Structure formats: structure tokens, C-alpha cells
Amino acid sequence: MSIAMAQFLKSHGLVRNPFIEEEAQNDKVFEELLNQAGYTFNHQAWDKFFGDPPGRGTSMIFGVKGSGKSALRLALEKNIQHYNCEDQHQGQGQKRILLLHYDDFNGFLEAFKRKREQDRRREEAVTLKDFGLAQHLDAILVCGMEALLKDPDLQLEKLEQYRRHDLMMLMAFYVSGPPDRYNRIMASLSKRLMPQGLIGGFFNSLKESTAALLSLGLLPLVRGAFYRGVARSAEREILVRDRNAKDVQRALRSIPQGYLKDQDVKRTGWRDDDDVRRLFATKFIDVVLSLGYQQIVVVMDKVDEPSLINGDRERMEDFVWPLWNNRILQLHPNLSFKMLLPRQLYEAVRKASSEKANEARFDKQKIIYPFRWGDKQLFDMMSARLRICREDPTDPYPLDQLFASVIPQREILGALDKLRQPRFVLNYLYRLIAETCAQADQVDDEAVRISHEVFYQITATIGEDIKQYYQTLGESPE
């Protein structure tokens, strides 16, 4: 005989299964607990990772898959979202935080590889070692443009003239998406950032026409050639996104030539120039601060997922190392990085040469390792999930209420200690309930509990299951 899982849950006053989700991204139970807890995260590393205001200060977390890194990221993002809403309601408008999601790397890496391979002078195969700091900053600036464009209350009229030129150039270089979207955005920005007005437009047109007559019509040709040269340079030197030079040229035409000449972006050879990108990043920071934000937070996650990396430790290391540069990580007090990284990468930190370590200055970056959970923390976490899923979510329901009274709490804690990671615990509890349902008979209205036979049967297999899981990943749970 057996019972349905719904019967087991109902016997404990549960209206849904607290243990069915293993990914924080889709976990509604976690989201409700997060909202209820004021967007804080119940882990000893939270304060060190979080910062004050939310996101301030660069920090790096190294943890195995399933350890809760994504949950930590979601907690930070929810907190920033709430913080920004509170600021808006209070009418302050000077304390918002701009969040940049740097976690979807496939598009950047594929565009980079494709454009590198088009270089006829290149003889060697393109690898992730070629993706340097300049490319990381280009990709982050793409994310920055998207973050600004999503702001419905972007008050561009606040910007001084030179800041408008900065933003227009950065948008022309880094706005992503298909051509029709790009051209529509740039036309709208040009009207808002570079308004000439009827009289101003008339005099500019008259000025250009007069100069054209005096130069026998050469001025428009020279002007067009200049903007075309800048656009082609940007198309050639920025490798992380595809963009037609003609579209960039059209977008740049509203920016004065003198400004673009001062940026020295028409020349060739700035493809891997870190100094040019630092200049761009500084311009971006200054623009964002001028728009009423107080902090920019770059959240880097999922570095193991791109198809060109596919979980390989050496490729991950090649990809991440250029960004471990103190000149960028500490570039500006109002720019911070939150890096959620696979545990294997900590070996690269631990074994770094003195030259690399001095470049990265890991002592300044708030490194969190190991990122682990204690048995009592996991017990409390699962108890909270049970509570929030009950008919009365205010009534505490400790995890051991699911188990037969003959099973001591210390043995439940011992099993959780072996699992260590929230993902494993969720899977474990789900299996316990499923096996209990398969073996149980519901004969009365009392709660159906996990028997000691089922508990020891499932618990005996978890060690081998975890070992096989990590062997598949090519890492150790220790």
C-alpha cells in the first residue's frame, strides 16, 4: 500500500511541498521567506558580502554548486530593489543603486570569438586567454547601458553638456540588441541628450552651409569621413558585441567632432587597451552619479555555465583572472563587484604567484571561503520552509516534526551535516517523503511521519550519491 504525497503534506498542515525546488531562481518558498525576513540572508557571510548601503564594497564568494550562491545573489538583488523603491517613495532621488547583472556571458564570448577569428593576421586558435580586461570592461559597459535604459525615470536633463557627450558616446558604442532597436534607442537619446532646437538647428545648418561653400563643398565630406572613421574603429576594436559601423556612425553624428577627437577613439590599436576602458568606465561612473545614483554594483555569477567554458576549471580561471585586477576592483569608491564563483577557483587565488597576487590585491577584496552551512543552520532553514508552507505560516514547525519520535534530533542533524549544502538537503528531504509515501498506510487523522526504517535506508545512500555527484563535476565536496 501507499499514499499520495498530497496526503502526507496535508497531514502536517502543509498546503504545498517545501522541498520540491532545488534552484533558488525558481524557488517561490525562498522568495517568500526572503520577503518576510526583510531581504536578509541567514548565513554568517551575509554581512561581509552585503555591504552598507546594499552592495557597497567588493567581495568574492567561493562555493560549490548547490551551496546557495544564487540564493545569496537573489537576496542582494531583492534588497537593492527594495532599497531603491524606498528611496523613490521618500522622494530623495539621490540614494538609488544601479545593479548590473554580469552573468550572461555566451553572447559576449561568441561575438568575441567570431570577431577574433575574422582577423586574417591571426594564426593561433582563439582561446579564453585572449579575453582580457578590456573585453571584460566592454561587456560590463554593455550591461551598464542596458541597466540605464531600463530606468523609466532617467532624468537626462540633469546632465551637464560634457556628461551628455560622454553618455551619448558610450551608448553609441555599447547599446546591444538588433539594428532596429539600436537605431530607435539612439535616435531617441539624440533628441533628449543633444537637443538643438529650431533656432539652434537653423544656425548650425547655416554655419555648415557657409563653411561648405567656403571650402568648395569639402567640409561635409571631411566631417562624414571623420565620423565614419570613428564608427569603423569602434566596430573593429570592441569585440564583445556585433554592430554595423553605419549604424554607429549615424548615432555619433550628434556628438561634436571636437569631443570625439579628444577621446582619441578614431585610431587603431585600442582593442586591448585597458587604459581606454578605464577612461570609459570612469566616464560611465560619473554619468551614473550625475543621474542621481550613489552606487554601481556589478554582480558576477554563473562563470561555469558558458558553452566555451562548460565547467572546466582552467577555462574558468583563464576567463576570470583578467578581472581580478585591483586597479579595476578598487577603481572608484562608488563602483563595487560582487563575485559568486565556483569553489575550484579558490585554488587559483591560493596558488597565485606574487606578481598576480600583487595585481589582484586579494587582501582588499573581502574573500569569503569556505562558503558552508552548519547542521543547525540547515535545520532552521528547512524548519522555516515548513512553516511558510503551512496553512498558518506564523506557527513554527520544526523539521523534526516530520520524523518519527524514535529518531533523535542529533541523528537528523548528523545527516544534515553530511549533506552540507541546501540543494542536497532539499533533495534528501524530498526523497525521504517520497519513500515514506510509498511505504505508508494512512489509517487515521494523525500526521504521517518518516519512519526510522526509511530514515536509515535513505541516509545510508547519501554519502555515495554526493561522492558520485562531485566526481561528475570533477571536484571534491571538502
ABEGO torsion letter per residue (X at the ends): XBBBAAAAAAAAGBABBAAABABAAABAAAAAAAAAAGGBBBBAAAAAAAEOBBGBEBBBBBBBBGAGAAAAAAAAAAAAAAAAAAAAAAGAGAABBBBBBBABAAAAAAAAAAAAAABAABABBBBAAABBAAAAAAAAAAAAAAAAAABAABBAAABBAAAAAAAAAAAAAABBEBAAAAAAAAAAAAAAABBAEAAAAAAAAAAAAAAAAAAGGAAAAAAAAAAAAAAAAAAAABAABBBBAAAAAAAAAABBAAAAAAAGAABBGAAABAAAAAAAAAAAAAAAAAAGBABBBBBBBGAAABAAAGGBAAAAAAAAAAABBAAAAAABAABBBBBBBBAAAAAAAAABBAAAAAAAGAAAAGBBOBBBBBAAAAAAAAAAAAAAABABAABBBBAAAABBAABBAAAAAAAAAAAGBAAAAAAAAAAAAAAAAAABBBABABBBBBBAAAAAAAAAAAAAAAAAAAAAAGBBAX
